[in-house]
C-alpha cells in the first residue's frame, strides 16, 4: 500500500489520479475530509482507504506500518498569510516529525513536501544544497515551518531508507478550485476575466521591479507529480532536498497575458497595491536551480509556461473539470 497525505488537496489529488493512471489502486488517502469542496477532488479516483489525518498519525499508521510500501507526505497548512505559529508547529513541523519517525522505524521510503518559501527573499540564492537551510531567512511562519523541518531532517541519525524533501516552487494546475486566496494567479486571472473582463495584478513596491515584472518559477502540477512518480520508481537516488520548479523565472505579466491568450482574448491588465498583510514578506523573484534533480537522472521536459497555462485553461478551467 502507498500512503498519500493531503490526498484531497490540490497536489495530492493530482498525484492520486496519476498513480491510478499507472495502475496503482492500493492507496491510503489521508486528509481532513470535512470540506465538501475539497472532497470533489477525489471524484472517480480509486483507493483502498480514506483516513482522517488525526486518526492516521495517532493510530492507523503505527498499527499498519508493516504493510506500507511508500509514503508521499504532501499534507500541510500552506496559508502564507497565517501568523499563528502554533498551527504550523502542529500541522507542518510536529506532524511531519511523527511521520518521519514511523518511516525510519519501519524502513519506509518517504517523499515530503518542502517549499520555495524556505528561501525567503533569495539573498542566499536558490541552490538545494544542505547548507542553505541553516543560512536562509524565510519571510513568513509557513516558510519558517518548512525550513525548520528541512533542518531537522538533515541532522537526524535515524532516517527512512530513502527520503526526499521536494522544494515546490509556484505550482499551478487543476484541482485547486478550493484554495481561495491561496490559489494560483492563473486561477484568479481566469475568474476575474469571467467576472470583469480584466485582471488586476499586484503593483510593485520596489523600484527595481516594474509593475507586473515580479518573477516566479511557475511549475505545472503535472510536472510535480511526474517527479514524485520518478522518485517512487527510483528509490536509490541520493537522500536529501531537491528543488522542484522549471528552472526559469517568468513574470506575472507573462502569466496573466497567457491566460487571456488561452481564452482568445486581448489582455486587459490593471495594477493594485499589494495587500498590507503580505507586502513586507512578498517574494519578488524565485528561480529553482534544477541541476540536482537533473543530475540524478530526471530527463522529462517540463511544461513551458505557455504550454501549461493553455492546457490548464482550455482543458480544465473553462469546463470546471478535475484531473
Backbone as a ProteinNet text record, in pm:
[ID]
protein_1_A
[PRIMARY]
XXXXXXXXXXXXXXXXXXXXXXXXXXXXXXXXXXXXXXXXXXXXXXXXXXXXXXXXXXXXXXXXXXXXXXXXXXXXXXXXXXXXXXXXXXXXXXXXXXXXXXXXXXXXXXXXXXXXXXXXXXXXXXXXXXXXXXXXXXXXXXXXXXXXXXXXXXXXXXXXXXXXXXXXXXXXXXXXXXXXXXXXXXXXXXXXXXXXXXXXXXXXXXXXXXXXXXXXXXXXXXXXXXXXXXXXXXXXXXXXXXXXXXXXXXXXXXXXXXXXXXXXXXXXXXXXXXXXXXXXXXXXXXXXXXXXXXXXXXXXXXXXXXXXXXXXXXXXXXXXXXX
[TERTIARY]
83.8	0	87.3	38.2	104.2	19.4	84.2	15.8	36.6	-71.2	-63.5	-134.4	-61.1	-125.6	-157.4	-255.8	-303.7	-370.7	-433	-475.8	-593.7	-676	-785	-755.5	-631.6	-588.5	-547.8	-488.2	-450.7	-350.4	-229.8	-125.6	-153.1	-200.7	-226.7	-327.4	-437.6	-540.6	-490.8	-408.5	-350	-256.1	-181.8	-93.4	-173.7	-285	-370.7	-414.2	-458	-502.6	-388.4	-271.1	-155.5	-117.1	-118.1	-86.7	-191.7	-317.9	-423	-393.3	-349.7	-317.4	-202.3	-114.7	-4.3	-47.3	-175.1	-228.3	-223.4	-192	-181.4	-313.4	-371.6	-501.5	-497.8	-393.5	-385.2	-329	-413	-371.9	-447.1	-373.5	-431.6	-427.7	-545.3	-555.7	-584	-500.5	-505.5	-531	-626.3	-655.9	-759.6	-794.8	-912.9	-1023.7	-1116.9	-1214.8	-1345	-1344.3	-1468.7	-1518.5	-1428.1	-1469.3	-1517	-1642.9	-1703.5	-1631.2	-1590.4	-1526.6	-1392.3	-1326	-1201.6	-1229.2	-1333.2	-1363.8	-1397.4	-1442.8	-1470.9	-1345.6	-1228.4	-1103.8	-1082.7	-1153.2	-1133.9	-1238.7	-1327.6	-1429.9	-1366	-1413.8	-1368.5	-1233	-1172.6	-1038.7	-1048.7	-952.5	-952.8	-856.2	-900.4	-816.5	-872	-791.2	-834.3	-902.5	-839.7	-887.8	-882.7	-980.2	-975	-956.5	-848.6	-818.3	-804.9	-878.9	-865.3	-722.1	-670.4	-529	-492.1	-584.3	-555.4	-553.1	-654.1	-657.7	-537.2	-496.1	-384.4	-257.7	-223.1	-94.6	-99	-216	-225	-246.9	-306.8	-345.6	-315.3	-369.6	-367.7	-226	-145.1	-11.6	77.5	83.9	166.3	122.3	-7.6	-58	-42.6	-30.1	-27.6	100.6	201	323.1	389.7	380.3	446.6	387.8	267.9	203.6	223.2	296.1	311.7	442.3	431	547.6	615.5	535.9	590.4	496.8	553.4	473.5	504.7	399.4	406.8	339.6	418.7	364.2	350.3	231.4	204.2	112.9	55.4	-36.4	36.8	-19.4	40.1	-57.5	-35.5	-103.4	-19.3	-77.5	1.2	-32.9	-110.3	-152.8	-35.9	16.3	131.9	96	-33.7	-75.1	-102.7	-108.9	-136.1	-17.5	-46.5	59.9	66.8	-27.3	-29.3	70	186	291.5	254.7	162.7	124.9	57	-15.3	-79.7	25.6	129	235	319.2	339.5	412.8	339.4	207.5	127.6	114.1	75.3	39.9	158.4	256.8	369.6	493.1	528	653.1	636.6	553.5	543.3	477.3	376.1	312.1	413.9	495.6	596.5	702.9	740.1	837.4	784.7	655.5	596.6	594.9	559.5	562	703.5	800.2	940.9	982.3	947.1	989.6	934.7	808.9	749.6	813.6	837.9	904.5	1045.7	1116.1	1251.3	1248	1155.4	1145.1	1114.3	1025.5	980.2	1045	1142.4	1218.2	1126.9	1045.9	954.1	1007.1	1025.9	1070.6	970.5	1023.4	941.1	976.6	874	885.1	795.8	849.1	766.4	776.2	674.7	666.6	736.7	843.3	901.7	851.6	921.6	868.5	978.4	959.5	1049	1034.5	927.4	913.1	1026.7	1096.3	1209.4	1323.5	1330.4	1441.8	1428.3	1314.8	1296.4	1307.2	1378.5	1391.6	1493.6	1560.1	1654.5	1794.9	1824	1957.5	2067.5	2030.1	2128.6	2123.4	2039	2023.7	1919.4	1912.2	1808.6	1869.9	1983	2051	2007.1	1968.8	1914.7	2023.6	2132.3	2232.5	2189.6	2265.2	2221.8	2280.7	2352.5	2399.9	2299.8	2229.9	2145.4	2032.7	1965.9	1858.8	1903.2	2031.9	2082.7	2126.8	2111.4	2152.2	2035.7	1931.9	1822.6	1734.4	1656.6	1563.2	1425.8	1342	1207.1	1130.3	1035.5	967.4	836.6	789.9	661.9	663.3	566.6	564.7	553.3	480.9	473.1	611.8	685.2	819.4	912.2	898.3	978.7	951.2	822.8	788.5	847.7	844.2	900.6	1052.8	1114.7	1260.1	1302.9	1223.6	1255.8	1254.8	1157.3	1156.5	1272.6	1304.3	1420.2	1546.4	1567.9	1687.7	1685.6	1569.5	1556.7	1587.9	1530.8	1551.4	1698.6	1767	1905.4	2000.3	1963.1	2054.6	2012.3	1910.1	1863.5	1955.6	1988.6	2069	1985.1	1858.3	1767.5	1681.8	1692.8	1627.8	1552.8	1451.5	1394.4	1503.2	1486	1590.7	1612.3	1506.4	1512.1	1421.5	1474.1	1388.1	1428.9	1325.8	1346.1	1249.1	1301.6	1218.6	1213.9	1095.9	1080.7	1043.2	1127.2	1101	1015.7	884	791.4	800.3	813.8	807.6	660	626	486.3	408.9	336.8	265.2	126.2	86.3	-47.6	-104.8	-236.8	-298.8	-433.3	-495.4	-629.7	-635.1	-755.8	-787.5	-750.7	-733	-709.1	-832.8	-948.2	-1071.5	-1104.1	-1062.9	-1099.3	-1005.7	-896.9	-788.5	-811.8	-915.3	-945.2	-830	-795.3	-689.3	-555.7	-531.1	-403.8	-396.3	-501.3	-497.4	-399.8	-359.7	-260.2	-314.2	-223	-261.6	-336.1	-305.3	-379.1	-525.3	-551.6	-689.5	-760.3	-695.3	-757.8	-775.8	-679.2	-693.6	-815	-828.3	-943.8	-1074.2	-1083.3	-1205.3	-1236	-1133.5	-1156.5	-1195.5	-1137.2	-1176.9	-1323.5	-1363.7	-1503.2	-1597.7	-1554.7	-1642.3	-1635.3	-1516.3	-1497.9	-1437	-1382.2	-1316.8	-1174.1	-1122.2	-984.7	-921.3	-791.3	-718.2	-646.1	-647.2	-574.1	-455.8	-335.8	-214.1	-161.9	-77.3	-19	83.3	72.9	171.1	303.6	414.3	544.9	565.4	621.5	654.8	805.2	878.5	1024.3	1068.5	1155.1	1189.4	1259.4	1326.3	1398.9	1308.2	1180.3	1084.3	969.6	945.8	829.1	702.6	589.8	462.4	442.4	412.4	389.6	515	631.9	758.7	818.5	745.2	786.4	791.7	891.5	913.4	909.9	848.8	846.1	874.5	912.2	928.2	795.7	714.3	581.5	592.6	547.3	561	423.4	393.7	264.2	255.5	140.4	125.2	153.8	131.8	160.7	310.7	393.8	537.6	572.5	506.3	531.2	501.2	387.4	351.2	434	481	570.7	702.8	751.3	873.7	848.7	733.7	700.2	700.8	642.2	639.1	779.9	864.1	1003.8	1076.9	1054	1120.5	1069.7	940.4	883.8	947.9	972.3	1029.6	1181	1244.5	1391.1	1428.6	1409.1	1426.1	1572.3	1664.4	1805.8	1870.8	1794	1854.6	1908.6	2008.3	2062.9	1956.4	1956	1862.1	1890	1783.8	1805.1	1699.5	1733.7	1644.1	1664.5	1552.8	1558.1	1459.9	1508.7	1419.6	1323.8	1203.2	1107.5	1036.6	1099.9	1042.7	1072.1	1076.6	1116.4	1259.5	1314	1446.3	1443.9	1324.4	1312.1	1208.5	1250.9	1158.5	1083.3	955.1	872.2	794.2	752.6	684	534.7	474.8	330.3	256.1	315.6	254.7	249.7	358.8	358.3	244.4	230.1	128.2	-11.8	-40.4	-173.8	-202	-104.8	-125.7	-155.7	-82.9	-106.2	-241.7	-295.3	-430.5	-532.2	-514.3	-600.9	-588	-464.1	-443.1	-510.5	-507.5	-571	-721.7	-777.3	-920	-948.9	-844.1	-856.5	-902.2	-845.7	-879.7	-754.3	-771.9	-662.3	-647.7	-524.5	-506	-556.2	-624.6	-665.2	-622	-512.9	-448.8	-435	-475.8	-460.1	-375.1	-332.9	-248.3	-309.4	-300.6	-348.7	-236.7	-245.3	-144.8	-143.8	-24.6	-13.1	-72.9	-158.3	-219.4	-115.7	-149.7	-57.5	-10.7	-100.3	-64.5	39.8	66.5	171.5	280	265.3	357.3	501.9	525.4	662.3	727	648	701.2	682.9	659.4	630.2	760.4	766.7	884.7	876.6	976.8	977.1	1046.8	1122.5	1191.8	1218.2	1186.2	1228.8	1263.6	1364.7	1401.9	1477.2	1422.3	1481.5	1607.9	1713.3	1829.2	1795.3	1779.4	1729.6	1840.7	1966.1	2076.8	2082	2038	2045.8	1948.8	1823.8	1726.4	1767.5	1812.6	1858.8	1978.6	2062.9	2183.2	2156.8	2037.9	2006.5	1928	1912.6	1856	1717.6	1662.6	1529.5	1544.2	1481.5	1501.3	1373.5	1258.5	1134	1128.2	1101.6	1092.9	977.7	999.8	894.9	805	678.8	588.9	643.5	642	668.8	549.1	567.2	454.9	340.9	374.5	271.9	194.7	266.4	201.6	114	167.4	93.8	-31.2	-19.5	-135.9	-243.6	-202.7	-300.6	-375.9	-302.8	-370.5	-461.6	-413	-492	-621.4	-611	-729.6	-823.1	-767.9	-851.8	-914.4	-838.7	-884.9	-955.8	-932.2	-986.6	-1071.7	-1013.2	-1085.5	-1211.2	-1203.4	-1319.4	-1440.8	-1418.4	-1528.9	-1540.3	-1459.5	-1455.6	-1436	-1338.2	-1309.2	-1194.9	-1193.1	-1089.3	-994.7	-873.6	-777.7	-785.4
-120.1	0	125.2	228.2	358.1	457.2	544.4	648.6	783.8	860.2	999	1085.8	1170.7	1267.1	1393.3	1469.1	1583.5	1537.9	1419.5	1349.8	1414.3	1489.8	1554.6	1702.1	1742	1876.2	1885.1	1994.1	2024.9	1923.3	1923.3	1837.2	1691.4	1666.8	1529.5	1458.2	1526.2	1461	1437.8	1527.5	1504.8	1385	1369.7	1254.1	1124.9	1124.9	1006.7	966.5	1062.8	1032.6	977.6	1038.5	995	851.3	820.1	682.9	584.9	626.5	542.3	515.6	618.2	601.1	503.6	493.2	397	256.8	242.4	112.9	86.9	187	170.5	208.6	115	135.4	116.5	51.6	24.2	147.1	247.8	377.4	407.7	457.9	503.7	656.8	717.7	863	927.1	1021.9	1085.1	1233.7	1286.5	1429.5	1463.3	1590.5	1635.1	1642.2	1551.3	1534.4	1611.4	1707.2	1775.6	1868.7	1929.5	2029.8	1963	1986.4	1924.3	1963.5	2092.2	2138	2070.5	2026.4	1951.9	1806.6	1747	1607.4	1586.8	1692.5	1681.6	1643.1	1674.7	1640.3	1490.2	1411.1	1266.1	1192.5	1265.8	1201.4	1113.5	989.3	899.5	836.2	860	807	677.6	587.8	457.2	456.6	397.1	390.5	282.6	246.4	146.2	208.8	312.7	368.3	520.8	581.5	722.9	729.7	795.8	800.5	947.2	985.5	1120.3	1141.6	1262.4	1287.5	1267	1293.3	1272.2	1122.9	1051.5	906.5	838.4	888	826.9	830.7	947.8	960	903.2	906.5	859	708.4	650.3	509.9	427.5	469.3	383.3	355.4	457.3	437.8	353.9	382.7	296.2	150.5	127.2	-10.3	-83	-7.9	-69.5	-42.2	8.5	49.4	-64.6	-185.8	-300	-327.5	-279.5	-303.8	-189.5	-83.8	34.5	26.8	45.5	38.3	173.1	282.7	414.8	520.5	635.6	747.5	873.3	937.4	1072.4	1165.4	1241.4	1329.7	1471.1	1498.2	1626.2	1715.8	1661.5	1739.7	1844.9	1965	2074.6	2190.7	2279.9	2409	2499.4	2549.6	2621.5	2769.8	2821.5	2961.1	3052.4	3125.9	3212.1	3339.5	3365.3	3483.3	3450.7	3322.7	3282.5	3319.7	3383.1	3426.8	3345.4	3255.5	3175.8	3060.7	3076	2975.7	2841.5	2841.2	2714.3	2621.2	2678.8	2597.1	2526.7	2600.6	2542.3	2442.9	2471.7	2376	2242.6	2248.9	2126.3	2052.6	2124.1	2058.6	2038.2	2126.1	2115.3	2053	2098.6	2052.5	1922.1	1923	1804.4	1686.2	1713.2	1605.3	1537.6	1618.8	1564.2	1485.1	1532.2	1458	1319.6	1312.4	1183.4	1087.7	1139.1	1054.8	1006.4	1097	1060.5	948.3	962.2	863.9	725.8	719.2	589.2	531	615.9	568.4	519.2	588.5	546.1	413.4	401.3	279.7	157.4	175.9	61.9	57.8	145.8	149.4	162.6	269.5	301.3	422.9	415.5	532.9	648.2	770.8	889.1	1001.5	1059.4	1186.8	1285	1401.7	1501.2	1636.1	1719	1849.7	1955.1	2009.4	2131.2	2246	2358.3	2473	2572.7	2642.3	2752.4	2869.1	2869	2974.2	2969.4	2855.9	2845.1	2938.5	2978.5	3061	3208.2	3248	3387.1	3481.4	3590	3690.4	3651.8	3537.3	3488.6	3542.3	3606.7	3665.4	3559.9	3434.7	3325.9	3240.5	3280	3203.3	3093.3	3007.9	2903.8	2767.7	2741	2613.7	2516.6	2395.5	2298.5	2213.8	2279.2	2205.3	2199.7	2129	2103.1	2200.3	2300.2	2407.1	2521.7	2545.3	2663.8	2670.7	2559.7	2570.7	2633.8	2625	2681.4	2827.3	2881.1	3019.1	3109.8	3052	3132.5	3190.9	3293.6	3359.1	3366.5	3264.1	3266.5	3389.9	3434.1	3561.4	3549.9	3427	3411.3	3280.9	3266.3	3144.5	3016.3	3019.1	2899.2	2858.3	2951.6	2921.3	2877.2	2939.4	2900.3	2755.4	2716.5	2580.2	2477.7	2507.9	2415.9	2408	2522.1	2522	2455.7	2474.2	2408.7	2257.2	2205.8	2060.4	2015.6	2089.6	2055.5	2044.8	2144	2144	2024	1998.2	1885	1753.5	1736	1611.6	1588.7	1695.2	1682.5	1635.8	1653.4	1618.4	1491.2	1421.6	1301.9	1182.6	1114.7	993.1	877.5	871.2	766.4	821.6	758	809.3	698.5	736.2	637.4	587.5	470	415.8	501.1	566.6	658.7	775.5	898.5	1014	1133	1207.7	1327.2	1435.2	1554	1671.1	1756.8	1770.5	1844.4	1989.1	2081.2	2223	2273.8	2267.6	2311	2462.4	2503.1	2645.1	2680.9	2769.8	2813.5	2715.9	2624.5	2519	2569.3	2538.1	2573	2454.6	2453.5	2347.6	2305.9	2202.7	2160.2	2112.4	2114.2	2067.1	2168.2	2295.3	2397.4	2486.5	2438.4	2518.4	2559.3	2478.8	2500.8	2594.4	2640.4	2703.8	2851.5	2912.4	3051	3144.2	3224.7	3324.3	3261.5	3138.4	3072.3	3004	3010.6	2952.4	3031.1	2971.9	3033.9	3160.6	3243.9	3366.3	3333.5	3220.4	3179.3	3157.7	3086.8	3062.9	3195.5	3286.9	3416.2	3500.8	3491.3	3564.2	3515.2	3383.2	3325.8	3372.6	3367.4	3407.6	3555	3639.2	3782.7	3814.6	3743.2	3763.3	3726.7	3614.5	3571.7	3675	3737.5	3828.7	3973	4017.8	4160.8	4187.5	4083.4	4102.8	4151.7	4164.9	4212.2	4145.3	4171.9	4114.6	4224.6	4215.7	4309.3	4236.4	4279.6	4224.4	4317.5	4262.3	4344.3	4441.3	4564.8	4667.3	4636.7	4671.4	4656.5	4768.8	4731.8	4830.8	4838.6	4791.7	4802.3	4865	4966.3	5042.2	4961.1	4852.1	4773.1	4681.1	4673.2	4591.1	4678.5	4676.4	4745.5	4668.9	4734	4667.8	4543.6	4432.3	4307.3	4233	4294.3	4230.7	4149.2	4136.7	4041.6	3903.4	3822.6	3695.7	3577.9	3470.6	3345.7	3229.4	3118.4	2994.5	2919.6	2930.8	2869.1	2728.5	2628	2489.5	2424.8	2358.3	2292.4	2169.2	2146.5	2037.2	1901.1	1884.4	1754.5	1725.5	1829	1807	1767.4	1827.7	1795.6	1648.8	1600.5	1461.6	1364	1406.7	1320.8	1300.6	1403.7	1390.5	1297.9	1311.7	1221.4	1075.9	1049.7	913.5	864.8	952.5	918.5	873.8	946.1	910.9	777.8	752.3	624.5	507.8	528.8	423.5	410.5	515.3	518.1	545	443.9	460.5	470.8	448.8	454.4	589.2	692.1	824.7	875.5	963.4	1015.6	1085.5	1058.7	1123.2	1273.2	1349.9	1491.9	1581.4	1709.6	1813.3	1835.9	1852.7	1875.9	1986.8	2082.5	2182.9	2119.4	2177.5	2133.6	2255.9	2311.4	2418	2384.3	2484.6	2461.2	2503.8	2587.9	2643.3	2776.1	2826.2	2952	3041.1	3157.3	3253.6	3327.9	3351.1	3426.7	3533.7	3636.2	3746.3	3715.3	3787.9	3774.8	3830.1	3925.4	3972.6	3860.3	3782.7	3666.9	3572.3	3548.1	3454.8	3503.3	3629.7	3683.7	3691.8	3739.5	3752	3617.3	3514.1	3382.3	3325.2	3366.6	3324.4	3388.1	3517.1	3582.5	3514.6	3487.4	3426.2	3289.2	3212.8	3081.1	3090.8	3208.9	3232.7	3311.5	3327.9	3403.5	3546.8	3607.1	3744.9	3830.8	3960.2	4054.6	4088.4	4092.5	4118.9	4256.9	4262	4385.8	4374.6	4441.4	4422.6	4556.4	4557.9	4674.5	4635.7	4736.8	4709.3	4768.5	4690.3	4734.6	4717.1	4787.8	4774.5	4632.8	4582.1	4454.7	4469.3	4376.6	4387.9	4406.6	4487.8	4520.5	4396	4296.3	4180	4090.3	4106.8	4026.3	4111	4244.2	4330.7	4315.4	4311.7	4306.8	4170.5	4067.8	3931.6	3875	3961.3	3918.8	3886.7	3769	3731	3792.9	3870.5	3936.6	3853.8	3753.3	3669.6	3532.8	3427.9	3292.3	3219	3136	3054.1	2931.5	2816.4	2691.9	2656.9	2623.9	2559.6	2411.3	2361.6	2225	2124.6	2164.9	2077.2	1949.6	1957.8	1840.2	1730.9	1769.3	1670.3	1612.7	1697.5	1650.7	1558	1589.9	1511.1	1369.1	1343.6	1205.9	1130.1	1192.9	1119.6	1160.1	1269.5	1310.8	1382.1	1328.8	1380.2	1430.9	1412	1452.5	1604.4	1656.8	1802.2	1860.1	1978	2046.1	2125.3	2135.5	2222.4	2364.7	2431.7	2575.5	2646.6	2771.6	2847.6	2854.7	2876.8	2885.7	2754.9	2642.2	2511.7	2480.1	2504.8	2472.2	2555.8	2686.2	2774.2	2737.7	2714.2	2680.6	2552.3	2449.3	2323.7	2342.8	2411	2430.9	2506.1	2613.3	2694	2619.2	2564.6	2504.8	2373.5	2289.9	2154.2	2143.9	2241.1	2228.1	2348	2467.2	2582.2	2617.4	2611.9	2652.5	2565	2439.3	2345.2	2307.9	2371.1	2338.9	2188.2	2133.5	1990.3	1962.9	1840.7	1796.2	1701.8	1690	1592.6	1469.3
0	0	0	-68.6	-70.6	7.6	82.9	159.5	91.4	78.3	32.2	134.7	204.7	294	214	263.7	185	57.5	62.5	-58.7	-129.5	-59.7	-132.3	-156.6	-133.1	-168.1	-313.9	-350.1	-488.6	-544.7	-494.4	-549.6	-515.1	-392.9	-350.9	-438.2	-470.9	-553.3	-695.2	-746.1	-879.3	-877.2	-768.1	-756.3	-750	-677.7	-671.9	-811.9	-891.6	-1026.8	-1112.9	-1099.5	-1177.8	-1141.1	-1012.3	-970.2	-1021	-1021.1	-1080.2	-1227.3	-1299.2	-1441.4	-1461.3	-1361.4	-1367.7	-1325	-1289.7	-1249.8	-1100.9	-1020.5	-875.8	-809.8	-736.2	-673	-521.7	-471.3	-327.1	-255.4	-249.8	-196.4	-67.5	30.9	156.6	154.7	153.2	138.6	273.3	309.8	441.7	425.8	503.3	496.4	603	609.8	683	579	584	477.2	500.8	592.1	626.8	517	440.6	341.7	212.4	178.8	61.7	-66	-76.4	-200	-222.6	-116.1	-132.4	-170.7	-113.6	-144.2	-291.5	-359.4	-502	-581.2	-527.4	-595.9	-608.6	-528.8	-531	-614	-679.5	-761.6	-869.5	-878.8	-984.2	-961.4	-846.8	-820.4	-738.6	-760.4	-694.8	-576.8	-464.2	-344.9	-252.6	-152.3	-54.4	66.5	123.2	249.2	247.1	313.2	348.7	499.7	544.6	687.3	730.4	833	887.7	936.7	917.2	945.6	1092.8	1184.6	1327	1358.6	1312.7	1334.6	1271.5	1154.4	1083.3	1166.8	1218.5	1286.6	1427.5	1492.1	1630	1638.9	1536.9	1548.8	1423.8	1309.3	1191.7	1142.2	1124.8	1068.7	1160.8	1290.3	1376.3	1374.3	1359.9	1363.3	1229.6	1119.8	986.4	908.6	976	906.4	830.7	882.8	817	678.6	652.5	523.2	424.1	464.7	380.2	302	172.7	84.1	66.7	72.2	37.6	93.3	132.2	182.5	103.3	51	-5.3	95	166.8	270	211.5	158	92.7	175.5	281.5	363.7	445.2	450.4	527.6	533.5	627.3	626	536.8	427.8	326.2	316.6	409.9	404.4	441.8	344.4	368.9	444.7	464.2	539.6	686.4	721.1	859.1	948.6	1062.7	1153.3	1282.6	1304.8	1425.6	1412.3	1473.4	1457.1	1519.3	1616.1	1678.9	1579.1	1482.5	1378.9	1294.1	1256.4	1174.6	1254.6	1383.1	1467	1471.5	1482.7	1495.8	1362.8	1255.8	1130.2	1035.8	1040.7	947.3	1010.6	1129.1	1189.4	1267.4	1371	1457.6	1387.5	1304.5	1229	1136.9	1070.7	979.7	1055.3	1173.4	1254.6	1290.8	1322.4	1358.9	1239.3	1122.3	1002.1	974.4	984.6	964	1059.4	1187	1287.7	1256.5	1215.4	1182.8	1057.6	958	835.7	866.3	954.9	991.7	1067.9	1161.6	1243	1158.2	1059.2	979.1	840.9	818.7	693.7	571.8	573.9	464.9	390.1	260	183.3	194.5	194.4	218.6	121.7	59.7	-10.8	63	96.6	164.5	93.8	116	51.8	135.8	81	134.9	46.4	42.6	-31.1	-65.8	-177.7	-212.9	-116.6	-36.5	65.4	166.1	174.4	266.5	226.7	100.5	52.7	87.8	142.4	180.7	62.9	80	-25.7	-131	-111.8	-211.8	-196.7	-84.6	-67.3	-62.7	-32.3	-30	-156.5	-252.7	-374.9	-360.9	-463.8	-470	-501.1	-440.6	-460.8	-351.7	-392.2	-297.3	-231	-188.3	-111.5	34.7	115.5	252.1	353.6	306.7	394.5	401.3	290.5	279.2	382.6	417.5	517	648.6	679.9	804.8	788.1	666.2	638.5	598.6	538.9	483.1	593.2	555.5	647.1	580.5	598.2	540.6	586.5	502.3	524.3	600.9	624.2	694.6	774.4	867.3	950.3	870.2	756.8	673.7	624.8	566.3	518.9	630.6	747.9	863.2	902.8	903.4	944.3	848.4	720.1	622.1	634.4	658.3	673.1	803.6	908.9	1036	1021	943.4	925.6	837.9	732.7	648.8	734.5	820.4	905.8	1000.9	1058.4	1149.7	1078.1	958.4	883.6	851.2	816.7	772.7	883.4	1009.1	1118.3	1192.5	1140.6	1210.1	1185.9	1294	1282.1	1229.4	1272.7	1226.8	1113.5	997.5	876.8	804.6	724.1	632	536.9	479.1	391	266.3	222.6	109.5	143.8	136.1	164.3	78.8	38.4	-43.4	3.9	26.2	52.6	-72.8	-132.1	-257.5	-228.8	-274.2	-255.5	-371.1	-351.7	-455.8	-475.1	-600.7	-632.5	-656.6	-746.4	-760.7	-848	-783.5	-854.8	-894.3	-1017.5	-1065.5	-1141.4	-1159	-1236.5	-1180.5	-1239.1	-1198.9	-1054.7	-999.1	-864.1	-755.4	-792.5	-690.9	-670.7	-711.9	-702.9	-558.6	-462.1	-321.6	-247.8	-310.7	-236.8	-203	-260.8	-225.5	-255.7	-158.2	-177.4	-214.7	-171.4	-195.7	-332.3	-412.4	-547.3	-634.1	-745.9	-833.5	-898.6	-946.1	-1015.7	-1145.2	-1207.3	-1327	-1293.1	-1184.3	-1141.2	-1115.8	-1045.4	-1015	-1141.1	-1233.4	-1359.4	-1436.2	-1446.3	-1515.7	-1452.3	-1320.5	-1251.1	-1273	-1267.7	-1286.5	-1430.2	-1525.8	-1665.5	-1683.6	-1623.4	-1633.9	-1573.1	-1463.3	-1390.3	-1438.7	-1481.7	-1513.2	-1649.7	-1714.3	-1843.6	-1833.3	-1711.5	-1694.4	-1573.4	-1553.5	-1442	-1366.8	-1235.4	-1150.9	-1086.7	-1118.3	-1060.8	-952	-864.7	-759.4	-817.9	-776.2	-811.6	-742.8	-807.1	-743.4	-642.1	-527.8	-425.3	-405	-505.7	-505.2	-636.7	-632	-753	-860.8	-822.4	-922.3	-1002.9	-966.9	-1040.4	-1090.7	-1221.7	-1276.6	-1238.2	-1247	-1214.5	-1301.3	-1238.1	-1310.4	-1349	-1324.1	-1361.2	-1246.8	-1136.9	-1033.7	-1097.5	-1060.1	-1129	-1031.5	-1077.2	-1000.9	-1096.6	-1037.8	-1114.5	-1104.7	-1209.7	-1212.9	-1272.2	-1196.7	-1241.3	-1245.1	-1356.3	-1376.5	-1287.6	-1229.2	-1133.1	-1195.9	-1324.2	-1387.2	-1389.8	-1390.5	-1376	-1233	-1136.6	-996.1	-968.7	-1014.8	-985.8	-1068.7	-1185.1	-1262.8	-1189.4	-1122.8	-1042.7	-924.2	-859.7	-748.9	-795.6	-911.2	-964.8	-999.7	-1051	-1081.1	-954.3	-845.6	-719.7	-665.8	-683.6	-641.6	-718.1	-846	-929.5	-910.7	-859.5	-847.4	-701.1	-618.2	-473.7	-431.6	-524.6	-488.6	-507.7	-538.3	-558.6	-425.4	-427.1	-300.8	-217.1	-88.8	1.7	10.6	38.3	62.3	2.5	-7.1	-55.5	-204.6	-275.7	-420.1	-458.1	-535.9	-592.2	-691.5	-698.2	-799.4	-857.7	-959.3	-1040.5	-1184.4	-1269.8	-1408.9	-1435.5	-1345.6	-1366.4	-1439.2	-1471.4	-1545.6	-1478.8	-1433.4	-1373.5	-1483.3	-1461.5	-1555.1	-1478.1	-1548.8	-1481.6	-1463.4	-1368.8	-1350.7	-1472.4	-1542	-1666.6	-1769.6	-1780.5	-1871.2	-1835.8	-1708.1	-1660.7	-1697	-1665.5	-1691	-1841	-1917.4	-2062	-2125.4	-2084.1	-2142.8	-2104.4	-1990.2	-1953.9	-2049.1	-2078.1	-2177.2	-2313.1	-2356	-2487.7	-2497	-2385.5	-2385.8	-2403.5	-2374.1	-2391.8	-2520.1	-2604.1	-2730	-2705.2	-2600.4	-2565.1	-2560	-2586.6	-2570.1	-2421.7	-2371.6	-2228.7	-2186.8	-2074.8	-2010.1	-1864	-1831.1	-1701.2	-1629.5	-1504.4	-1418.7	-1298.1	-1221	-1104.8	-979	-870.5	-740.6	-638.5	-528	-423.4	-367.2	-339.6	-270.9	-131.1	-89	44	154	251.1	359.1	433	450	532.1	468	338.2	274.5	208.3	210.9	135	180.2	310.5	360.8	341.4	318.2	305.7	164.9	68.3	-68.6	-142.2	-203.8	-281.2	-421.6	-458.7	-589.4	-696.8	-656.2	-754.1	-693.2	-767.3	-732.7	-861.6	-855.2	-971	-921.3	-947.3	-899.2	-976.1	-903.8	-965.1	-975	-1096.5	-1116.5	-1146.3	-1130.6	-1169.1	-1084.2	-959.6	-872.2	-916.5	-945.9	-992.1	-1127.4	-1216.5	-1347.3	-1331.1	-1232.3	-1208.8	-1161.1	-1104.3	-1061.4	-1168.3	-1286.9	-1399	-1443.7	-1388	-1434	-1567.3	-1670.3	-1805.7	-1872.7	-1811.5	-1877.5	-1891.2	-2011.5	-2028.1	-1946.5	-1891.3	-1816.1	-1911.3	-1874.8	-1949.4	-1947.8	-2062.4	-2062.2	-2000.6	-1963.9	-1908.8	-2009.5	-2135	-2239.2	-2252	-2252.5	-2265.7	-2145	-2025.8	-1905.1	-1888.2	-1912.2	-1897.6	-1999.1	-2122.2	-2225.6	-2190.1	-2145.6	-2111.3	-1990.5	-1889	-1767.4	-1796.9	-1871.6	-1902.3	-1996.5	-2104.5	-2208.5	-2167	-2095.3	-2063.2	-1928.8	-1840.7	-1705.2	-1662.6	-1658.3	-1603.1	-1682.1	-1814.2	-1895.6	-1867.6	-1832.5	-1807.2	-1660.5	-1576	-1432.9	-1413.6	-1483.3	-1476.2	-1379.9	-1327.7	-1235.5	-1308.2	-1252	-1304.9	-1216.1
[MASK]
+++++++++++++++++++++++++++++++++++++++++++++++++++++++++++++++++++++++++++++++++++++++++++++++++++++++++++++++++++++++++++++++++++++++++++++++++++++++++++++++++++++++++++++++++++++++++++++++++++++++++++++++++++++++++++++++++++++++++++++++++++++++++++++++++++++++++++++++++++++++++++++++++++++++++++++++++++++++++++++++++++

